[in-house]
Amino acid sequence: MITGIHHIALLVSSEECLDFYKKLGFTETFRKERAKDKIILLDGYGMQLEVFIDNSHPVKLTGTDEPLGCRHFALRVDNLESTLAELKLNHTDIRTDWQGIRYCYITDPDGNQVELHE
């Protein structure tokens, strides 16, 4: 039976993008350089991010048409304002979901959406 999420895999273009996830509190636990890319494992909050750094891929499309696939992933936070302040993000678009819980979206340097959810 399924007992939880093991990891989320992300394809990013640079170390700058990796640093974004480290600022969110993830810690690098493994790194392997291959001929075409780097694989970095980041652990935190009972989950793992498997980050592939490869700048040869096309950038994520923006606009109203979204490709099929993962839209975003969400991280639970204690307080949106304090988390955004820690990340040095000036963000004013805090919303309330259909259950009355506050959330907002941020993006990594490659445009991948991450939801912060109280």
N, C-alpha and C positions, 0 to 999 in steps of 0.2 A: 504494500500500500504506500501511497505517497505520504511523506511525513513533513514536507516543507520544500522550500525553494533552496536548491544547492548553490547556484550562482546565476548571475546575469552577465552575458557576454556583450561587450561594447567594442565597436570598431571606431578608433579615433585617429586623428592625423598627426598628433604631436605630443611631446612631453608636457607642453603647456596644458593640454587637455587632461592629462594624467594628474597634474598638480591641482586642477580643479577638484577632482574627487578626493585627493588627499586633504584639501581644505575642508571638505565635508566631513572629515574625520576617519577616512579609510586609511589603513596602513599597508604599505607594500610588504608582501611576505615572500614573493617569488618573482624572478625575472629570468627570461630566456630570450636570447637574440637568435633569430633564424635568418636565413639568407634574404627573405623578403619582408620580414616584419619583426616586431618584438612582442612577447607575451608577458604581461605583468599581472600577477594576482594581488588584489587588494582585499583585505579582510576588515570587517567592522560591523558592529551591531548584529552579530549572529548571522551575517550573510557574506557572500564573496562576490566581488566584481572581477571578471576575467577580461582584461583590457588588451586589445590588439592594437598596436601602434603601426599604422601603415598609411603614408600620405599619398599612395597611388590611386586611391578610390575616389570616385566623384563625390562632391559635397552633397549634403542632404538638401532636398528640394524645399523651398519655402513657398508660402502662399496658401491659397485655399485648398488646393488639391493635394491630398496626402497619399503617399504610397501605402499599400497594404503592409502589415507587419507591426512591430512593436511601436506604439505611439509614445509611450513614456513609462518610467517606473517611478514609484512614489516612496519617499522616505518619511517615516514618522518623526516629528520633532516635538519638543516640549513647548516651545513658544516661537511663533513665526518671526515676530519682530526681533527677538534676541538672536535667533539663528541668522537672519538676514544681516543684522549688524555685525555679527562675528565674521560673516563672509564678505563684509564691506560691500553689500549690494543695496542700492537704493531702490526699493521695490514698493510700489503702492497698490498693485492690483491683487489685493487679498480678497478672496471670494469665500462664499459659504456653500458647501455641497448640499445635496438633497436631504442629508441627515442632520444638517445644522453645524457641521464641522468645518473649521476654517482651513483654507489651503491656498497655495499659489504655485506658479510654475517659474522655474529658472532654467537657463540653458547653459550647457557647457560651451567651451570655445568653438566646438564644431556644430553647434546648433541642436544637439540632442536635448530633448526636454526631460527635466527632472521635476517631479512634483514634491513639494514640501507640504506635509499634511499634519495638522495638530492632532 
